[in-house]
Amino acid sequence: MVLEAQRQLLQEIANGGIREPPSQYVHREEDRPTGAVMAADMVLPTVDVSRLVGAPDDHVDEAAKLRSALESWGLFVVTGHGIPKELLDGILGVTRDFFYLTPEEKLKYSNVIDGNKFQHEGYGIDRVDTNEQILDWCDRLYLKVQPEDERQLELWPSHPQFLTALLHEYTRKCEQVTKVVLGAMATGLGFTEEFFIDKVGERVTTFARFSYYPPCARPDLVYGVKPHTDNSVLSILLLDKDVGGLQVLKGETWVDVPVLGHDLLVLVGDVMEIMSNAVFKAPVHRVVTGDKERVSLVMFYRPDPRKDVEPAEELTGEKRPLMYKRLNARDFADGFWDAYAAAKRAIDFLKLRPAEHGAAA
């Protein structure tokens, strides 16, 4: 049986003209975003992925920039990705159009089945485990897009008309970007291009998350998405072209991610942090709200669920002791949702750090 809060549609609550967020969305005073220190002079690193597959000199230089970006920030802005602007505009356009549908139409794709069973895929809000859980100020549509033969097409909206076709094409384009980045991450560490690609397996699991953040009259009380790291190898973010809200933690400072237009953003996920034995670290990030609505689309690339998530043997030794224990990819994915509902990081929630560095995995 799902909790009553699981059936709440935030968009409808926000459209009701409320002046204060309901208590289930309000964070404790010490956890609210008002204490953030913004650093406008901190510039996110940028990588031109077209140079990663260009002339040898270009590849070496850009791969070095990529490694520096991921070691210092765990993320980078993507230029030169080759995805047509028309496709990017189109997929964001149908994202907004979907959330503008009537509640009755959207609920055809609900993530609550028969009123009493929750599944991650579909339309609604993220999993609610307890009545005390603080909810995020967003609704989402969450779909598995790869492997293609595992798509639950009954959850893919037939309206807006072109959503399915655009999502299919966007998935293919993002997969190409991901493989280029994974190859360059590997060569930047002195390995072959296939080093990380082989470790994630042949049947990579990819999820698309369409998010809608309604305007909020009290953005100082809520989060669009609470601080977290991603359950992924890599995440590719297509952000709202007009409204910001994503923030990343650099050291002890929260940094605004600017409006990126047609550029993308790539983030290291927990799985890559583990596989790289913390050479690359997943950045903590969050979404804050404001007086304007905002949409986004995130692609989460996860390993074949039959694979184990563990540090690469080549990246462990006396100079870099083993930082994480081994765990099956499916178990890690399941544990992530338990951790997220509890507002904890999966690596810590699942106790994947050895008691002493160098302990057996």
C-alpha positions in Angstrom: 0.0 0.0 0.0 1.4 3.4 -0.9 1.1 6.4 1.3 -1.4 9.1 0.5 1.5 11.6 -0.2 2.6 9.3 -3.1 -0.6 10.3 -5.0 -0.1 14.0 -4.6 0.5 16.0 -7.8 2.6 19.0 -6.9 1.6 20.9 -10.0 -2.0 20.8 -9.0 -1.1 21.9 -5.5 1.0 24.8 -6.8 -1.8 25.8 -9.2 -4.2 26.1 -6.4 -2.9 29.6 -5.5 -1.3 28.6 -2.2 0.8 31.2 -0.4 2.8 28.8 1.7 4.1 25.3 0.7 2.4 22.5 2.5 4.3 21.3 5.6 5.5 18.1 3.9 7.6 20.1 1.5 9.2 22.4 4.1 12.7 21.6 5.3 14.0 22.2 8.8 15.5 25.6 9.2 19.1 24.3 9.3 18.6 22.4 6.1 17.0 25.2 4.0 18.8 26.7 0.9 18.9 30.2 2.5 22.3 29.5 4.0 24.0 28.9 0.6 26.9 31.1 -0.3 26.8 31.9 -4.0 30.0 32.4 -5.9 29.3 34.1 -9.2 33.0 34.3 -10.1 33.4 30.5 -10.2 33.2 29.3 -13.8 32.3 25.8 -14.7 34.8 23.9 -16.9 33.9 23.4 -20.6 34.9 20.5 -22.9 34.4 20.4 -26.7 33.6 16.8 -27.3 34.1 17.1 -31.0 37.8 17.6 -30.3 37.9 14.4 -28.3 37.4 12.5 -31.6 39.3 15.0 -33.8 43.0 15.2 -34.7 45.5 13.5 -32.3 46.7 16.8 -30.9 43.2 18.1 -30.3 42.2 14.8 -28.6 45.2 14.9 -26.2 44.6 18.5 -25.3 40.8 18.2 -24.8 41.2 14.9 -22.9 43.5 16.6 -20.5 40.9 19.4 -20.0 38.3 16.7 -19.5 40.4 14.9 -16.8 41.1 18.2 -15.0 37.4 19.1 -15.1 36.3 15.8 -13.7 39.0 15.7 -11.0 38.3 19.2 -9.8 34.5 19.5 -10.3 33.2 16.1 -11.3 31.3 17.7 -14.1 31.7 19.8 -17.3 29.7 21.8 -19.8 29.5 20.1 -23.1 30.0 22.0 -26.3 30.5 20.5 -29.8 28.1 17.6 -29.0 26.6 17.7 -32.5 23.0 17.4 -31.4 20.8 19.6 -33.6 19.3 22.7 -31.9 16.0 21.7 -33.4 16.1 18.4 -31.5 17.0 20.0 -28.2 14.3 22.7 -28.5 11.8 20.0 -29.6 12.5 17.7 -26.7 12.3 20.5 -24.1 9.1 21.8 -25.8 7.3 18.4 -25.5 8.5 18.1 -21.9 6.7 21.3 -21.1 3.7 20.3 -23.2 3.4 17.0 -21.3 3.2 18.7 -18.0 0.6 21.1 -19.4 -1.8 18.2 -20.1 -4.8 17.7 -17.8 -4.2 15.6 -14.6 -6.5 13.0 -16.0 -4.4 12.6 -19.2 -1.1 12.5 -17.3 -2.4 10.0 -14.8 -2.7 7.5 -17.7 1.0 7.1 -17.1 1.0 7.1 -13.3 3.7 5.5 -11.3 1.1 4.3 -8.8 -0.5 1.1 -10.1 -4.0 0.1 -9.1 -3.9 2.7 -6.4 -1.7 0.6 -4.1 1.6 -0.2 -5.8 4.5 2.2 -6.6 6.9 1.7 -9.5 9.8 4.1 -10.4 8.8 4.4 -14.0 5.9 6.6 -14.9 4.5 10.0 -14.0 4.2 11.4 -10.5 6.7 12.1 -7.7 9.6 10.1 -6.4 9.1 7.3 -3.9 7.6 8.2 -0.5 8.6 5.8 2.3 7.3 7.6 5.4 4.9 10.3 6.4 7.8 12.3 7.8 9.7 12.4 4.5 10.3 15.9 3.1 9.1 16.0 -0.5 10.8 17.7 -3.4 9.1 20.6 -5.2 8.7 18.8 -8.5 6.8 16.3 -10.6 8.5 14.0 -13.0 8.1 11.5 -15.8 10.6 8.7 -15.5 11.2 6.3 -18.3 13.6 3.5 -19.2 14.9 4.2 -22.7 17.7 1.6 -22.9 17.9 -1.3 -23.6 15.2 -0.6 -26.2 13.6 -4.1 -25.8 13.0 -3.3 -22.1 11.0 -0.1 -22.7 7.6 0.0 -21.1 5.9 1.7 -24.0 2.6 1.8 -22.2 4.1 4.4 -20.0 5.4 6.5 -22.9 2.9 9.3 -23.5 1.1 9.4 -26.8 0.6 13.1 -26.3 2.3 15.4 -27.0 2.3 13.8 -30.4 6.1 13.8 -31.1 7.4 13.0 -27.6 8.2 9.3 -28.4 10.0 10.0 -31.6 12.0 12.9 -30.2 12.9 10.9 -27.1 14.1 8.0 -29.2 16.3 10.2 -31.3 17.6 12.1 -28.3 18.5 8.9 -26.6 20.6 7.8 -29.6 22.4 11.1 -29.8 23.2 11.2 -26.0 24.5 7.6 -26.2 27.0 8.7 -28.8 28.2 11.6 -26.5 28.4 9.2 -23.6 30.6 6.7 -25.4 33.0 9.5 -26.5 33.3 10.8 -23.0 33.8 7.4 -21.5 36.5 6.7 -24.1 38.3 10.0 -23.4 38.0 9.4 -19.6 39.8 6.1 -20.0 42.5 7.4 -22.4 43.1 10.3 -20.1 44.1 7.7 -17.4 46.3 5.9 -19.8 44.0 3.0 -20.7 42.3 2.1 -24.0 39.1 3.7 -25.0 37.1 0.6 -24.1 38.3 0.5 -20.5 35.2 1.9 -18.9 32.8 0.9 -21.7 33.7 -2.7 -21.1 33.1 -2.4 -17.4 29.6 -1.0 -17.8 28.6 -3.9 -20.0 26.7 -4.5 -23.2 23.2 -3.8 -21.9 23.6 -0.4 -20.4 20.5 0.7 -18.6 19.5 4.3 -19.3 16.6 6.2 -17.7 15.2 9.6 -18.8 13.8 11.9 -16.2 11.6 14.7 -17.3 11.1 17.2 -14.4 8.7 20.0 -13.9 9.3 22.6 -11.1 6.3 24.8 -10.5 6.7 28.4 -9.3 7.1 28.6 -5.5 6.1 31.6 -3.4 8.5 30.6 -0.6 11.7 29.2 -2.3 13.5 29.7 1.0 11.6 26.8 2.5 11.8 24.0 -0.1 14.1 22.3 -2.6 13.1 21.4 -6.1 15.4 18.4 -5.6 17.2 17.9 -2.3 21.1 17.7 -2.3 22.3 14.4 -3.7 24.7 12.6 -6.0 23.5 10.6 -9.0 23.0 6.8 -9.3 24.8 6.6 -12.6 28.0 6.1 -14.4 27.4 9.5 -16.1 24.4 11.8 -16.2 23.7 14.1 -19.2 21.6 17.1 -18.3 19.5 19.3 -20.7 18.5 22.3 -18.7 15.8 24.9 -19.1 16.9 27.5 -21.7 15.5 30.4 -19.7 15.4 29.6 -16.0 18.2 28.5 -13.8 18.0 26.6 -10.5 20.6 23.8 -10.5 23.4 24.3 -8.1 26.6 22.2 -7.5 28.7 22.0 -4.3 32.3 23.0 -4.9 34.2 22.5 -1.6 31.8 24.2 0.9 30.4 26.6 -1.7 27.2 26.2 -3.6 27.7 27.4 -7.2 24.9 28.4 -9.6 24.9 26.5 -12.9 24.1 29.2 -15.4 21.5 28.9 -18.2 23.4 27.0 -20.9 21.3 27.4 -24.0 22.0 24.5 -26.3 25.0 23.2 -24.4 24.6 20.1 -22.1 26.0 19.3 -18.7 27.7 16.0 -17.8 28.0 14.9 -14.2 30.0 12.0 -12.8 27.7 9.6 -10.9 28.3 7.3 -7.9 29.0 4.3 -10.1 31.9 6.0 -11.9 33.3 7.3 -8.6 33.4 3.7 -7.4 34.8 2.3 -10.7 37.5 4.9 -10.8 38.3 4.3 -7.1 37.6 8.0 -6.4 39.8 9.4 -9.2 36.6 11.0 -10.4 34.1 12.0 -7.7 30.4 12.5 -8.1 29.4 16.1 -7.3 26.7 16.9 -4.8 24.0 19.0 -6.5 20.5 20.3 -5.8 17.7 22.3 -7.4 16.3 25.4 -5.9 13.0 27.0 -6.8 11.8 30.5 -7.7 8.9 32.5 -9.0 9.1 30.9 -12.5 8.4 27.4 -13.7 11.3 25.3 -14.9 11.7 22.1 -16.8 14.7 19.8 -17.5 15.6 16.4 -18.9 18.3 14.2 -17.4 19.6 10.9 -18.9 21.1 8.5 -16.4 23.5 5.9 -17.7 23.8 2.9 -15.5 25.8 -0.3 -15.9 24.3 -3.6 -17.1 22.5 -4.9 -13.9 24.3 -8.2 -14.2 27.7 -6.4 -13.6 29.3 -5.7 -10.3 30.1 -2.2 -9.3 33.7 -2.1 -7.9 36.9 -0.2 -8.2 39.0 -1.0 -11.2 41.9 -3.2 -10.2 44.2 -1.0 -12.3 43.3 2.0 -10.2 44.1 0.5 -6.8 47.4 -0.1 -5.1 49.8 1.2 -2.4 49.5 4.8 -3.7 45.7 4.6 -4.0 44.2 2.0 -1.6 40.8 0.4 -2.2 38.2 3.0 -1.5 34.9 1.1 -2.0 33.5 -2.4 -1.6 32.0 -4.5 -4.4 28.2 -4.6 -5.0 26.0 -5.9 -7.7 24.8 -3.1 -10.0 21.1 -4.0 -9.5 21.5 -4.0 -5.8 23.2 -0.7 -5.9 20.4 0.8 -8.0 17.8 -0.5 -5.6 19.7 0.7 -2.6 20.0 4.2 -4.1 16.3 4.8 -3.8 16.3 3.7 -0.2 19.1 6.2 0.4 17.4 9.0 -1.5 14.2 8.6 0.4 16.2 8.9 3.6 18.1 11.9 2.2 21.4 10.1 2.4 24.1 9.3 -0.1 23.9 5.7 -1.5 27.6 5.0 -1.0 27.3 5.8 2.7 23.8 4.3 3.2 25.0 1.0 1.7 28.2 1.2 3.7 30.4 0.7 0.7 33.5 2.4 2.2 35.9 -0.2 3.8 36.5 0.3 7.5 40.2 0.7 6.5 41.5 1.6 3.1 42.9 -1.5 1.5 40.3 -3.8 3.1 39.1 -6.6 0.9 36.1 -5.8 -1.2 
